[in-house]
Every structure is written in C-alpha cells, then in structure tokens.
Amino acid sequence: MGPIIPTLVQQEKLEGDFRFKHMQVRVNAESAAFYRAGRVEQMRTDRILQELLRTQGRLVTRELRLYIGVNIFNYLGSIVSYLAIAIPIFAGRYDGLAPADLIELVSKNAFVSIYLINCFSRLIDLSTTVSELAGYTHRIGELQEAIGRLSASRGRRGASTLEDLPPSHESGLDSEEEEEGEMDGQGQSDHTAFILERVSFTAPWSEELLVKNLTLKITSGQSLLIIGNTGTGKTTLLRVLNGLREITQGSLRMATCFGPRGILFLPQKPYFTDGTLREQVIYPLKEIYPLSGSADDKRILHFLEATGLGPLLKRTGGLDERVGWNWYDVLSPGEMQQLTFARLFYHQPEFAVLDEATSALTEETEAELYHICTHLGMTVVSVGHRSSLEKYHDSVLHLLGDGKWELSAVQHHT
C-alpha cells in the first residue's frame, strides 16, 4: 500500500491540472487565437496529458502488485486450511480415530481455518480501498491546510494585497540597454501592415453590417486609434484584421508577417498559460533555450522593470521558478496588462495591435508604456475609449455605427 498512496495523490493532482487546462483553453480560446498560439497550447496540453498517463501507468503497476497479493491470499486461503489439518493426519497423529470421527475432525478444523482466513481476506480486500481513501484524504488535507493558511494570514494582509501593489514609474530606458540591439524610433521604413479596400463585415451571429466599405492602409510610423461606442465593431475589426472573422465584401491583405518583428496582437482579455514567469513573457514561443544569466535574461528583467513588475519577479522567486498558482488569481487586472506589455516589448514587433490594453492602468503608466512602444520603433494600432490615447497616435478611425465610419488626422500640439 505504501507506494500507491503518493502515486495516487500525484495522479489526482495531474488529472485536475489536465481538466483545468482544457477549461483554460476553452474560456480563453479567442485570446489564444489572437496570439495564434494553437500549436503552443496543443503542445502544453499534450505535455500535461503525457505526464498524467505516465503517472497512471505507474499507479496501475503498483496496484497490480497489490491486487495479485490480495487474490493469491484469497484463493490460497481455502487450500491452506486443508494443508493445516493434512500435516498431523499424514504424520499419523490421528491413526486411532474411526473414519467418521476423522471426517468430523477435518470438518471442524476446516470450518475454523476458513472462517479465520475469511476474516483476514476481508481485511486484505480493504487494502485497495484504504489506499485510495488515503490518497483522497491526503489531497483534502492539503486543501484544508491551504485554507487554514489563508484564514490565518487574512488579518495580516491589510493594504499589502496583490491588487494594491503600486506600479513602478521609474522605468526609463538607459543608454546601456539601448546599445544592446534594441530598436529605436529612427530610420523607420515605410512598411505596410494591412491594406483594406471597401471592406464590410457584420456582427457575430448577425446579418447587420457593423462597418461598410472601409478603406484603410496601416503603414509603419503612422499609429492609428480606433474609437466608437460599444457595439460599433471595434473588437470585431481587430478579429477581421487577425483573420479570425470573415469579411462580407471587399478585400483585406496582411502585408507583414505575423509574430515577433512583424505584427502582434494584445487581446482585450489578457491571456496567460501555465508555467513560469519566463514562459509568460516569451509566450507564444514554444521553447526556452537561453541559460540563466544570458543576454535574454537581461532583456526580460529589463522589460519587467520597465513595465513596473519588479515586485512580481520577487514574488515568483525568479524567471524559471515553478509556481503552483493560477496567474489569473495572483495578478490584479493592472498587473495582467503590464505583463502583456512586457511580452509585447520582448517580442518587439514592428506593428502592435492593442485592444483596450491599458484600460486597467493609470494614465501615467499608460503614457510610460506608449513611450516605450515609440522608443522600440513600434507602430501602434489601438482600440480604446480614453481621450488620453489620442496624443499617442497619428490618426483616428471613428466607428459611428450603422456601417458608418470616419477617418481623421490627429493634430499634435507642440
């Protein structure tokens, strides 16, 4: 029974992780699709499944030995009862008994032996159930201990909850890091991200046109702000640009490749996968090659500090420290958006498409993040409601509803 209990505990944990991963992908399907991370999520889900299957295989092997022992004891019990009485009989101890008396003696001894062995068999049969019960009890015990720790620390938290951690605004880009190959805003080429010619599209599950005959060209160095009332099609337009939704008429062409150094989308709902802090920053890259202390580490640490997430690094214990929490439970809405910007800066695309990516941040933090985008040479396409966003863009696309739209230039005051 000893080896079965810890293996069962691990199997239950991995099964929970596997079910949670499925739920995570299902709930965040659109956010993952904006990153085009289907293969990455498939790889991660398969990895969890394979670990679960290996653990279940070990559990089956260990339970097999227990089942073999239990059944051998049950089947040999009746034979042992007759062997126990056969030894004195064939040794001649009962040679003087009449046949009837000998039969009676054998029956009495067999009954007592079989009854005793049956009692032991029932105890042995319980070993499988007891081992499973012990595993489940261990998991419940871990839950109770975690609840106890949370209850004990509730009164000591005060103002130091995760949501109350202030973002850092002392995150300027120093000259040493500028010399490490970071892109700057100088010498931008006239690359084109999207070309839309008389594009029309409808709302999801509706035939009503949200935008009609939209003609637009998004080029490098010309940032665009998309505004409009709720339900006018701002997020749907981003889905169209990403290829997640079909257009009803017109033509749309993505003239720049998707991914790092090309086009990267930040969805309205931040998405975090399972794994370490490094894996959150480099997502949706599949593999982690750099060693600790490498130049890549320095870039990640720099961007975490630049987005005000220095405290998060301390809480995780390092870039590659395995954490047992769900990132959505640990991070506040503002920290989630800061971490997605750290991801954006790490990939450093030429075009960044942001869907209300600063809605949970202060205007000061928003200004700092857009400043870094400009410093890294990104052309930004933003969806938002704040009037403060306008000064970071060169033109505004106003979606008016009923298929109408209006494109205007932003007058920057010096």
Buried (B, 14 or more C-beta within 10 A) or exposed (E): EEBBBBBBBBBBBBBEBBEEBEEBBEEBEBBBBBBBBEEBBEEBBEEBBEBBEEBBEBBEEBBEEBEEEBEEBBEEBBEEBBEBBEEEBEEEEBEEEEEEEBEEBBEEBBEEBBEEBBEEBEEBBEBBEBBBEBBBEBBEEEEEEEEEEEEEEEEEEEEEEBEEBEBBEEBEBEEEBEEEEBBEEEEBEEBBBBBBEEBBBBBEEEEEBBBBBBEBBBBBEBBBBBBBEEEBBBBBBBBBBBEBBEBEEBEBEBBBEBBBEBBBBBBBBBBBBBBBBBBBBBBBBEEBEBEEEEEBBEBBBBBBBBBBBBBBBEBBEEBBEEBEEEBBEBBBEBBBBBBBBBBBBBBBBBBBBBBBBBBBBEEEBBBBBBBBBBBBBBBBBBBBEBEEBBEBBBBBBBBEBEBBBEEEEBEEEE
